[in-house]
Amino acid sequence: MNDLRIDPASAADLAAVLDFWKAAAEGTSISDDLDGVERLHARDPQALLLARREGELLGTVIAGFDGWRCHLYRLAVHPDHRRRGIGSALLAAAEQRFAALGGRRADAMVLDRNERGRRAWEAGGYHPEDHWTRWVKPLNG
């Protein structure tokens, strides 16, 4: 794993990240388009972390901090490279980012049907809170 690099995405990476999510991420989001990731990158260029080995994109996580809470999204590892510590390395990098920003607790959005994802988050020390329900409203019609 010594040759695994985790760095923030550059603007030039964003289209490739969207393609990567089609192969490696579970589910889709209303923000899974170029405009959405460009907006994320413009607001916080350090939030989208990429794991690479020899230039090949192997994993992603969005580590967003709004000054109040630390939110994790789009933890994804390429199917051919799972179970090799890449997800754990991405989570560790995200948690280091949060600690440096003064964050106190991280949370993650995980699809209920995503059993593989739920196991990965649990292995990282995360757990569901049964006393919360996510409420949503699309803002674009």
N, CA and C atoms as an extended XYZ file, in Angstrom:
423
Properties=species:S:1:pos:R:3:atomname:S:1:resname:S:1:resid:I:1 pbc="F F F"
N         0.823       -1.200        0.000 N   MET     1
C         0.000        0.000        0.000 CA  MET     1
C         0.862        1.256        0.000 C   MET     1
N         2.165        1.124        0.144 N   ASN     2
C         3.022        2.302        0.220 CA  ASN     2
C         2.954        3.155       -1.036 C   ASN     2
N         2.597        2.552       -2.164 N   ASP     3
C         2.543        3.329       -3.398 CA  ASP     3
C         1.164        3.936       -3.654 C   ASP     3
N         0.225        3.790       -2.720 N   LEU     4
C        -1.091        4.400       -2.842 CA  LEU     4
C        -0.982        5.870       -2.461 C   LEU     4
N        -1.481        6.733       -3.334 N   ARG     5
C        -1.476        8.174       -3.068 CA  ARG     5
C        -2.909        8.640       -2.905 C   ARG     5
N        -3.131        9.451       -1.895 N   ILE     6
C        -4.440       10.063       -1.697 CA  ILE     6
C        -4.245       11.565       -1.698 C   ILE     6
N        -4.892       12.209       -2.658 N   ASP     7
C        -4.775       13.649       -2.844 CA  ASP     7
C        -6.136       14.213       -3.237 C   ASP     7
N        -6.328       15.512       -3.019 N   PRO     8
C        -7.556       16.144       -3.503 CA  PRO     8
C        -7.616       16.100       -5.029 C   PRO     8
N        -8.825       16.003       -5.545 N   ALA     9
C        -9.033       16.022       -6.994 CA  ALA     9
C        -8.703       17.392       -7.548 C   ALA     9
N        -8.217       17.415       -8.766 N   SER    10
C        -8.040       18.672       -9.489 CA  SER    10
C        -9.265       18.864      -10.387 C   SER    10
N        -9.418       20.056      -10.912 N   ALA    11
C       -10.533       20.318      -11.824 CA  ALA    11
C       -10.468       19.381      -13.033 C   ALA    11
N        -9.276       19.039      -13.467 N   ALA    12
C        -9.104       18.160      -14.622 CA  ALA    12
C        -9.548       16.726      -14.336 C   ALA    12
N        -9.685       16.351      -13.063 N   ASP    13
C       -10.080       14.990      -12.682 CA  ASP    13
C       -11.591       14.758      -12.689 C   ASP    13
N       -12.382       15.810      -12.700 N   LEU    14
C       -13.796       15.689      -12.359 CA  LEU    14
C       -14.601       14.819      -13.326 C   LEU    14
N       -14.383       14.939      -14.608 N   ALA    15
C       -15.114       14.098      -15.568 CA  ALA    15
C       -14.763       12.624      -15.362 C   ALA    15
N       -13.498       12.331      -15.114 N   ALA    16
C       -13.079       10.949      -14.865 CA  ALA    16
C       -13.695       10.409      -13.580 C   ALA    16
N       -13.852       11.253      -12.577 N   VAL    17
C       -14.483       10.831      -11.327 CA  VAL    17
C       -15.927       10.408      -11.584 C   VAL    17
N       -16.643       11.181      -12.379 N   LEU    18
C       -18.033       10.813      -12.702 CA  LEU    18
C       -18.089        9.465      -13.404 C   LEU    18
N       -17.196        9.220      -14.342 N   ASP    19
C       -17.134        7.918      -15.011 CA  ASP    19
C       -16.788        6.812      -14.015 C   ASP    19
N       -15.860        7.093      -13.119 N   PHE    20
C       -15.459        6.126      -12.102 CA  PHE    20
C       -16.654        5.734      -11.238 C   PHE    20
N       -17.447        6.714      -10.808 N   TRP    21
C       -18.608        6.416       -9.962 CA  TRP    21
C       -19.615        5.511      -10.654 C   TRP    21
N       -19.735        5.612      -11.966 N   LYS    22
C       -20.659        4.735      -12.690 CA  LYS    22
C       -20.262        3.274      -12.532 C   LYS    22
N       -18.961        3.013      -12.432 N   ALA    23
C       -18.469        1.636      -12.299 CA  ALA    23
C       -18.299        1.212      -10.848 C   ALA    23
N       -18.020        2.156       -9.945 N   ALA    24
C       -17.589        1.773       -8.600 CA  ALA    24
C       -18.542        2.168       -7.479 C   ALA    24
N       -19.436        3.119       -7.705 N   ALA    25
C       -20.295        3.612       -6.628 CA  ALA    25
C       -21.674        2.961       -6.710 C   ALA    25
N       -22.300        2.843       -5.580 N   GLU    26
C       -23.655        2.291       -5.480 CA  GLU    26
C       -24.655        3.433       -5.518 C   GLU    26
N       -25.637        3.339       -6.385 N   GLY    27
C       -26.669        4.365       -6.451 CA  GLY    27
C       -26.185        5.626       -7.141 C   GLY    27
N       -27.117        6.525       -7.369 N   THR    28
C       -26.792        7.807       -7.974 CA  THR    28
C       -27.384        8.921       -7.115 C   THR    28
N       -26.883       10.101       -7.335 N   SER    29
C       -27.321       11.271       -6.592 CA  SER    29
C       -27.761       12.338       -7.573 C   SER    29
N       -28.587       13.229       -7.097 N   ILE    30
C       -29.037       14.347       -7.915 CA  ILE    30
C       -27.863       15.226       -8.347 C   ILE    30
N       -26.755       15.145       -7.625 N   SER    31
C       -25.572       15.961       -7.922 CA  SER    31
C       -24.521       15.230       -8.748 C   SER    31
N       -24.822       14.034       -9.217 N   ASP    32
C       -23.852       13.249       -9.984 CA  ASP    32
C       -23.817       13.686      -11.442 C   ASP    32
N       -23.403       14.918      -11.639 N   ASP    33
C       -23.183       15.425      -12.986 CA  ASP    33
C       -22.013       16.409      -12.917 C   ASP    33
N       -21.521       16.804      -14.073 N   LEU    34
C       -20.334       17.654      -14.096 CA  LEU    34
C       -20.579       18.969      -13.360 C   LEU    34
N       -21.752       19.554      -13.535 N   ASP    35
C       -22.066       20.798      -12.843 CA  ASP    35
C       -22.007       20.604      -11.322 C   ASP    35
N       -22.517       19.482      -10.840 N   GLY    36
C       -22.506       19.206       -9.403 CA  GLY    36
C       -21.108       19.070       -8.827 C   GLY    36
N       -20.264       18.276       -9.477 N   VAL    37
C       -18.907       18.094       -8.935 CA  VAL    37
C       -18.048       19.336       -9.153 C   VAL    37
N       -18.306       20.088      -10.217 N   GLU    38
C       -17.580       21.349      -10.404 CA  GLU    38
C       -17.946       22.343       -9.299 C   GLU    38
N       -19.208       22.367       -8.912 N   ARG    39
C       -19.644       23.258       -7.835 CA  ARG    39
C       -18.992       22.853       -6.510 C   ARG    39
N       -18.955       21.550       -6.241 N   LEU    40
C       -18.270       21.056       -5.041 CA  LEU    40
C       -16.809       21.496       -5.054 C   LEU    40
N       -16.147       21.267       -6.160 N   HIS    41
C       -14.721       21.578       -6.274 CA  HIS    41
C       -14.458       23.078       -6.137 C   HIS    41
N       -15.325       23.898       -6.712 N   ALA    42
C       -15.143       25.349       -6.612 CA  ALA    42
C       -15.324       25.828       -5.170 C   ALA    42
N       -16.262       25.240       -4.450 N   ARG    43
C       -16.525       25.655       -3.076 CA  ARG    43
C       -15.464       25.149       -2.109 C   ARG    43
N       -15.027       23.894       -2.307 N   ASP    44
C       -14.040       23.303       -1.401 CA  ASP    44
C       -13.143       22.362       -2.192 C   ASP    44
N       -12.074       22.884       -2.779 N   PRO    45
C       -11.214       22.069       -3.649 CA  PRO    45
C       -10.499       20.923       -2.940 C   PRO    45
N       -10.522       20.896       -1.622 N   GLN    46
C        -9.865       19.820       -0.867 CA  GLN    46
C       -10.823       18.699       -0.485 C   GLN    46
N       -12.111       18.852       -0.746 N   ALA    47
C       -13.114       17.911       -0.230 CA  ALA    47
C       -13.126       16.564       -0.952 C   ALA    47
N       -12.931       16.558       -2.248 N   LEU    48
C       -12.995       15.313       -3.023 CA  LEU    48
C       -11.608       14.679       -3.042 C   LEU    48
N       -11.470       13.583       -2.298 N   LEU    49
C       -10.186       12.889       -2.190 CA  LEU    49
C       -10.154       11.700       -3.140 C   LEU    49
N        -9.039       11.539       -3.826 N   LEU    50
C        -8.856       10.448       -4.779 CA  LEU    50
C        -7.700        9.568       -4.349 C   LEU    50
N        -7.907        8.266       -4.421 N   ALA    51
C        -6.837        7.293       -4.180 CA  ALA    51
C        -6.352        6.800       -5.537 C   ALA    51
N        -5.043        6.876       -5.725 N   ARG    52
C        -4.443        6.444       -6.995 CA  ARG    52
C        -3.209        5.610       -6.725 C   ARG    52
N        -2.987        4.708       -7.638 N   ARG    53
C        -1.737        3.946       -7.659 CA  ARG    53
C        -1.224        4.021       -9.086 C   ARG    53
N         0.000        4.515       -9.224 N   GLU    54
C         0.622        4.683      -10.546 CA  GLU    54
C        -0.301        5.433      -11.505 C   GLU    54
N        -0.984        6.430      -10.975 N   GLY    55
C        -1.861        7.265      -11.779 CA  GLY    55
C        -3.254        6.723      -12.004 C   GLY    55
N        -3.490        5.457      -11.686 N   GLU    56
C        -4.811        4.852      -11.903 CA  GLU    56
C        -5.735        5.202      -10.747 C   GLU    56
N        -6.925        5.711      -11.060 N   LEU    57
C        -7.921        6.051      -10.049 CA  LEU    57
C        -8.520        4.768       -9.481 C   LEU    57
N        -8.352        4.573       -8.167 N   LEU    58
C        -8.819        3.356       -7.497 CA  LEU    58
C        -9.940        3.610       -6.508 C   LEU    58
N       -10.068        4.846       -6.024 N   GLY    59
C       -11.097        5.109       -5.029 CA  GLY    59
C       -11.331        6.587       -4.817 C   GLY    59
N       -12.494        6.894       -4.231 N   THR    60
C       -12.872        8.270       -3.939 CA  THR    60
C       -13.592        8.349       -2.603 C   THR    60
N       -13.570        9.535       -2.028 N   VAL    61
C       -14.467        9.887       -0.934 CA  VAL    61
C       -14.597       11.403       -0.942 C   VAL    61
N       -15.798       11.878       -0.655 N   ILE    62
C       -16.011       13.306       -0.458 CA  ILE    62
C       -16.025       13.531        1.044 C   ILE    62
N       -15.135       14.390        1.512 N   ALA    63
C       -15.017       14.732        2.929 CA  ALA    63
C       -15.391       16.201        3.085 C   ALA    63
N       -16.682       16.454        3.197 N   GLY    64
C       -17.183       17.821        3.264 CA  GLY    64
C       -17.334       18.304        4.695 C   GLY    64
N       -16.911       19.523        4.933 N   PHE    65
C       -17.049       20.135        6.260 CA  PHE    65
C       -17.688       21.494        6.071 C   PHE    65
N       -18.802       21.714        6.748 N   ASP    66
C       -19.528       22.973        6.595 CA  ASP    66
C       -19.257       23.952        7.736 C   ASP    66
N       -18.255       23.639        8.565 N   GLY    67
C       -17.951       24.467        9.717 CA  GLY    67
C       -18.675       24.006       10.972 C   GLY    67
N       -19.612       23.108       10.793 N   TRP    68
C       -20.403       22.581       11.901 CA  TRP    68
C       -20.288       21.066       11.993 C   TRP    68
N       -20.477       20.414       10.846 N   ARG    69
C       -20.452       18.960       10.824 CA  ARG    69
C       -19.562       18.462        9.700 C   ARG    69
N       -19.091       17.243        9.888 N   CYS    70
C       -18.237       16.574        8.905 CA  CYS    70
C       -19.077       15.514        8.198 C   CYS    70
N       -19.193       15.621        6.900 N   HIS    71
C       -20.040       14.716        6.127 CA  HIS    71
C       -19.199       13.942        5.109 C   HIS    71
N       -19.464       12.649        5.013 N   LEU    72
C       -18.766       11.774        4.078 CA  LEU    72
C       -19.746       11.251        3.030 C   LEU    72
N       -19.333       11.338        1.792 N   TYR    73
C       -20.144       10.875        0.669 CA  TYR    73
C       -19.239       10.175       -0.332 C   TYR    73
N       -19.842        9.359       -1.151 N   ARG    74
C       -19.195        8.752       -2.308 CA  ARG    74
C       -17.896        8.020       -1.993 C   ARG    74
N       -17.896        7.273       -0.869 N   LEU    75
C       -16.791        6.350       -0.640 CA  LEU    75
C       -16.969        5.228       -1.652 C   LEU    75
N       -16.052        5.125       -2.572 N   ALA    76
C       -16.151        4.132       -3.641 CA  ALA    76
C       -14.759        3.620       -3.970 C   ALA    76
N       -14.659        2.312       -4.138 N   VAL    77
C       -13.414        1.674       -4.540 CA  VAL    77
C       -13.717        0.837       -5.772 C   VAL    77
N       -12.833        0.914       -6.742 N   HIS    78
C       -13.032        0.139       -7.975 CA  HIS    78
C       -13.232       -1.331       -7.623 C   HIS    78
N       -14.211       -1.984       -8.239 N   PRO    79
C       -14.501       -3.388       -7.910 CA  PRO    79
C       -13.299       -4.325       -7.998 C   PRO    79
N       -12.366       -4.060       -8.898 N   ASP    80
C       -11.189       -4.928       -9.039 CA  ASP    80
C       -10.141       -4.715       -7.946 C   ASP    80
N       -10.348       -3.709       -7.102 N   HIS    81
C        -9.326       -3.368       -6.102 CA  HIS    81
C        -9.883       -3.330       -4.679 C   HIS    81
N       -11.054       -3.903       -4.486 N   ARG    82
C       -11.662       -3.899       -3.154 CA  ARG    82
C       -10.976       -4.894       -2.236 C   ARG    82
N       -11.155       -4.666       -0.925 N   ARG    83
C       -10.625       -5.537        0.124 CA  ARG    83
C        -9.094       -5.510        0.175 C   ARG    83
N        -8.528       -4.345       -0.175 N   ARG    84
C        -7.078       -4.169       -0.141 CA  ARG    84
C        -6.668       -2.963        0.701 C   ARG    84
N        -7.602       -2.418        1.478 N   GLY    85
C        -7.288       -1.307        2.365 CA  GLY    85
C        -7.444        0.077        1.755 C   GLY    85
N        -7.915        0.164        0.527 N   ILE    86
C        -8.048        1.468       -0.126 CA  ILE    86
C        -9.157        2.288        0.535 C   ILE    86
N       -10.290        1.664        0.797 N   GLY    87
C       -11.375        2.371        1.480 CA  GLY    87
C       -10.958        2.841        2.856 C   GLY    87
N       -10.259        1.996        3.588 N   SER    88
C        -9.772        2.388        4.921 CA  SER    88
C        -8.795        3.552        4.828 C   SER    88
N        -7.938        3.536        3.828 N   ALA    89
C        -6.983        4.638        3.651 CA  ALA    89
C        -7.707        5.938        3.300 C   ALA    89
N        -8.741        5.851        2.478 N   LEU    90
C        -9.532        7.038        2.145 CA  LEU    90
C       -10.232        7.591        3.382 C   LEU    90
N       -10.818        6.706        4.189 N   LEU    91
C       -11.475        7.166        5.414 CA  LEU    91
C       -10.475        7.806        6.371 C   LEU    91
N        -9.307        7.222        6.511 N   ALA    92
C        -8.282        7.801        7.388 CA  ALA    92
C        -7.882        9.195        6.896 C   ALA    92
N        -7.736        9.363        5.594 N   ALA    93
C        -7.383       10.675        5.040 CA  ALA    93
C        -8.505       11.680        5.283 C   ALA    93
N        -9.747       11.252        5.103 N   ALA    94
C       -10.885       12.130        5.355 CA  ALA    94
C       -10.943       12.539        6.823 C   ALA    94
N       -10.733       11.584        7.716 N   GLU    95
C       -10.778       11.870        9.145 CA  GLU    95
C        -9.636       12.800        9.557 C   GLU    95
N        -8.472       12.668        8.950 N   GLN    96
C        -7.361       13.587        9.218 CA  GLN    96
C        -7.720       14.996        8.762 C   GLN    96
N        -8.357       15.090        7.600 N   ARG    97
C        -8.813       16.395        7.101 CA  ARG    97
C        -9.771       17.028        8.094 C   ARG    97
N       -10.740       16.247        8.559 N   PHE    98
C       -11.728       16.777        9.501 CA  PHE    98
C       -11.071       17.236       10.805 C   PHE    98
N       -10.169       16.438       11.317 N   ALA    99
C        -9.488       16.804       12.566 CA  ALA    99
C        -8.713       18.111       12.396 C   ALA    99
N        -8.047       18.272       11.262 N   ALA   100
C        -7.287       19.499       11.007 CA  ALA   100
C        -8.201       20.723       10.909 C   ALA   100
N        -9.442       20.499       10.476 N   LEU   101
C       -10.407       21.595       10.357 CA  LEU   101
C       -11.171       21.853       11.654 C   LEU   101
N       -10.934       21.021       12.675 N   GLY   102
C       -11.629       21.184       13.951 CA  GLY   102
C       -12.921       20.405       14.050 C   GLY   102
N       -13.147       19.485       13.124 N   GLY   103
C       -14.364       18.673       13.162 CA  GLY   103
C       -14.376       17.754       14.371 C   GLY   103
N       -15.586       17.444       14.846 N   ARG   104
C       -15.739       16.633       16.052 CA  ARG   104
C       -16.357       15.262       15.808 C   ARG   104
N       -17.112       15.140       14.745 N   ARG   105
C       -17.756       13.861       14.459 CA  ARG   105
C       -18.045       13.801       12.971 C   ARG   105
N       -17.828       12.643       12.396 N   ALA   106
C       -18.109       12.452       10.972 CA  ALA   106
C       -19.361       11.607       10.813 C   ALA   106
N       -20.130       11.913        9.780 N   ASP   107
C       -21.275       11.072        9.458 CA  ASP   107
C       -21.229       10.711        7.976 C   ASP   107
N       -21.908        9.647        7.639 N   ALA   108
C       -21.905        9.149        6.264 CA  ALA   108
C       -23.325        8.822        5.830 C   ALA   108
N       -23.618        9.099        4.579 N   MET   109
C       -24.886        8.695        3.980 CA  MET   109
C       -24.646        7.345        3.301 C   MET   109
N       -25.388        6.322        3.719 N   VAL   110
C       -25.213        4.973        3.183 CA  VAL   110
C       -26.593        4.435        2.804 C   VAL   110
N       -26.738        4.004        1.578 N   LEU   111
C       -28.008        3.422        1.152 CA  LEU   111
C       -28.328        2.180        1.985 C   LEU   111
N       -29.552        2.083        2.442 N   ASP   112
C       -29.954        0.923        3.240 CA  ASP   112
C       -29.721       -0.393        2.503 C   ASP   112
N       -29.935       -0.392        1.196 N   ARG   113
C       -29.803       -1.630        0.418 CA  ARG   113
C       -28.353       -1.989        0.085 C   ARG   113
N       -27.422       -1.102        0.387 N   ASN   114
C       -26.020       -1.300        0.026 CA  ASN   114
C       -25.310       -2.091        1.132 C   ASN   114
N       -25.477       -3.394        1.115 N   GLU   115
C       -24.888       -4.253        2.152 CA  GLU   115
C       -23.365       -4.164        2.175 C   GLU   115
N       -22.738       -4.167        1.008 N   ARG   116
C       -21.273       -4.083        0.942 CA  ARG   116
C       -20.810       -2.767        1.562 C   ARG   116
N       -21.492       -1.697        1.213 N   GLY   117
C       -21.138       -0.399        1.767 CA  GLY   117
C       -21.344       -0.334        3.267 C   GLY   117
N       -22.433       -0.913        3.740 N   ARG   118
C       -22.703       -0.900        5.185 CA  ARG   118
C       -21.606       -1.658        5.936 C   ARG   118
N       -21.159       -2.772        5.368 N   ARG   119
C       -20.063       -3.527        6.011 CA  ARG   119
C       -18.769       -2.723        6.016 C   ARG   119
N       -18.504       -2.000        4.931 N   ALA   120
C       -17.282       -1.188        4.862 CA  ALA   120
C       -17.314       -0.074        5.899 C   ALA   120
N       -18.443        0.599        6.021 N   TRP   121
C       -18.541        1.675        7.010 CA  TRP   121
C       -18.413        1.116        8.423 C   TRP   121
N       -19.048       -0.015        8.669 N   GLU   122
C       -18.943       -0.633        9.994 CA  GLU   122
C       -17.495       -0.996       10.312 C   GLU   122
N       -16.789       -1.527        9.321 N   ALA   123
C       -15.374       -1.878        9.526 CA  ALA   123
C       -14.542       -0.634        9.836 C   ALA   123
N       -14.974        0.517        9.355 N   GLY   124
C       -14.275        1.764        9.626 CA  GLY   124
C       -14.637        2.394       10.961 C   GLY   124
N       -15.514        1.733       11.725 N   GLY   125
C       -15.890        2.233       13.040 CA  GLY   125
C       -17.159        3.066       13.058 C   GLY   125
N       -17.869        3.111       11.958 N   TYR   126
C       -19.111        3.879       11.866 CA  TYR   126
C       -20.296        2.971       12.184 C   TYR   126
N       -21.391        3.571       12.625 N   HIS   127
C       -22.602        2.801       12.930 CA  HIS   127
C       -23.827        3.644       12.624 C   HIS   127
N       -24.931        3.000       12.286 N   PRO   128
C       -26.154        3.773       12.029 CA  PRO   128
C       -26.752        4.288       13.336 C   PRO   128
N       -27.374        5.425       13.250 N   GLU   129
C       -28.114        5.955       14.388 CA  GLU   129
C       -29.596        5.737       14.104 C   GLU   129
N       -30.239        4.957       14.934 N   ASP   130
C       -31.632        4.601       14.655 CA  ASP   130
C       -32.620        5.689       15.063 C   ASP   130
N       -32.161        6.754       15.673 N   HIS   131
C       -33.072        7.805       16.099 CA  HIS   131
C       -33.111        8.993       15.129 C   HIS   131
N       -32.505        8.842       13.941 N   TRP   132
C       -32.526        9.885       12.928 CA  TRP   132
C       -33.173        9.361       11.656 C   TRP   132
N       -33.859       10.218       10.973 N   THR   133
C       -34.369        9.926        9.646 CA  THR   133
C       -33.976       11.095        8.755 C   THR   133
N       -33.468       10.791        7.608 N   ARG   134
C       -33.070       11.832        6.664 CA  ARG   134
C       -34.313       12.358        5.948 C   ARG   134
N       -34.504       13.639        5.959 N   TRP   135
C       -35.599       14.299        5.256 CA  TRP   135
C       -35.004       15.052        4.075 C   TRP   135
N       -35.598       14.914        2.894 N   VAL   136
C       -35.039       15.552        1.706 CA  VAL   136
C       -36.131       16.247        0.895 C   VAL   136
N       -35.702       17.208        0.119 N   LYS   137
C       -36.573       17.901       -0.830 CA  LYS   137
C       -35.712       18.355       -1.996 C   LYS   137
N       -35.953       17.837       -3.194 N   PRO   138
C       -35.218       18.338       -4.359 CA  PRO   138
C       -35.523       19.818       -4.568 C   PRO   138
N       -34.524       20.608       -4.897 N   LEU   139
C       -34.716       22.047       -5.042 CA  LEU   139
C       -34.885       22.518       -6.482 C   LEU   139
N       -34.790       21.598       -7.409 N   ASN   140
C       -34.875       22.019       -8.808 CA  ASN   140
C       -36.122       21.468       -9.492 C   ASN   140
N       -37.248       21.642       -8.872 N   GLY   141
C       -38.516       21.315       -9.504 CA  GLY   141
C       -38.944       19.975       -9.240 C   GLY   141
